[in-house]
Amino acid sequence: MTLIVRLSDNHAAWLKFVRTTSRDGATRWGFEMTGSERAVRVGYLDEVETPERAGKRRSAIRGAFFAEFVDMFDIYLPTVILTPALIYFQPEGMSAGLSAILTSLVFATTLIGRPIGAAIFGGLADRVGRRQATITSVGGFGVITLLIAFVPGYATIGIASYVILILLRFLDGICLGGGYTGALPLAMEYSPKNKRGLLGGVLLAAFPLAYIVINLVGMACFALFPLAGPDSAYAVWGWRVPFVIGALLAGLLVLYYVRSVSESEIWEASEKKAAPLKDLFRGQSGRSFLQVFTMMTGFWLTQNMVTLFLPTAVLHTTLELSSTQLTTTLLIAYACLVVSYIGSGVIAQRIGRRTFFMIFGGLIAVVGSTLMAVLMNGAGLSFGTIVLLVCVFSVIVTAPWGVVLPYINERFHTDVRASAFGLGFSASVIIPSFYAFFYAGLNLVVPAAIAAGLLLAIGGILGAAGAAAGPETKDVDFTSVG
């Protein structure tokens, strides 16, 4: 169909509707304006920002940000809130070695559960919808988090209290692995391609923001409910308050998705696969997944050096910061990350995701390793200098995380996108989670600072090499990825 549009008395243009077919066979309608000299493709109809579509996009973005925040809030509950109270679940006189093993199980079971949840809910998101998968998984970890808040201690039911706690954290990890698997792809699929970089940085900024909030909640609980043994107020019931808060946040998130968030229009128009996980690991999708898995393994290794190794081995053990100094340093550093993640997303949108990863992989290997060595040999540094170095170090080493969300989603076709994002994001953390063993092995042959620097260099180079093995993605069309 062609419409004649009169621009003036002497000039007219012809508005012609056109149909194109993407590589997966999907039909898209667009329009061309043809004048006396040339034809100009104005755009596709599904890219026109109608008020209805704008409302759906905003709701999906708010939901995804809240989902990432609630997910990370729940992840940090055991680390920040529960660890001081684990004596409530242990018998008196337990050896330090056995206590360390039981404590590690609380965190390890969550780690194991997340990739399983990503596979389960990723497949669900690709088969029945991103929205439904998000509602189911968030509702699941909301209920489980509430159940954890009511687990009795060792004095009441014996060692069964620890068994129940570990089992619930495992189930919690499965549901947590599905929280972002549906919500984040849904938001990305509503975003215009030229704004995906900014959106990715904004959504991932919810991670450091959640860390800040959970620490502030923890500090308030420690002040209100003193911790002094297994019978103290904090050990018996003070730690339960943040878990109830986490459950309530999950409940609010479910209500928001039920009432306000619409299903992804791109997913609704796509071909549905009966077994998306099977399709993910073969053909072009399988090769793309291997490339993303390699890249993310490297960046998870460098991330763990910031979030796990730096606070314990460097700031606490080597530099001997007090609890107040350590908490203050980390809160300032994570506040910087809220801003730097957004900045990384914007920069990568301009220069390209692949280019960004390659540049910062090199910076992590060189500058990050150097800053780590300075910190590990910085016993004489002032507290202000330490805070500054930690902030610069954290911003450089974690910069790729402001870009990974749009990149992974852009690497895969709609029919496997949620599964690929969930597993590419979660399963790649398994090998880097053994960073302490890698560090200990390297430390047998080289000094501690060099061993830590080598791990950072390995992670940065692996991340850069993984990105170099894949294409640039910032301009891809979600209906023709793959």
Secondary structure, DSSP 4 states (H G I P E B T S, - for coil): -EEEEE-SSS-EEEEEEEEEE-TTS-EEEEEEEE-SS-EEEEEEGGGS--HHHHHHHHHHHHHHHHHHHHHHHHHHIIIIIIGGGGGGGS-TT--HHHHHHHHHHHHHHHHHHHHHHHHHHHHHHHHH-HHHHHHHHHHHHHHHHHHHTT---HHHHTTHHHHHHHHHHHHHHHHHHHHHHHHHHHHHHHS-GGGHHHHHHHHHTHHHHHHHHHHHHHHHHHHHS---STTSHIIIIITHHHHHHHHHHHHHHHHHHHHHPPPPHHHHHSPPPS-HHHHHTSHHHHHHHHHHHHHHHHHHHHHHIIIIIIIIIIIIIIS---HHHHHHHHHHHHHHHHHHHHHHHHHHHHH-HHHHHHHHHHHIIIIIHHHHHHHHT-TT--HHHHHHHHHHHHHHHHGGGGTHHHHHHHTS-GGGHHHHHHHHHHGGGTTGGGHHHHHHHHHTTS-HHHHHHHHHHHHHHHHHHHHHTS---TT--TTS--
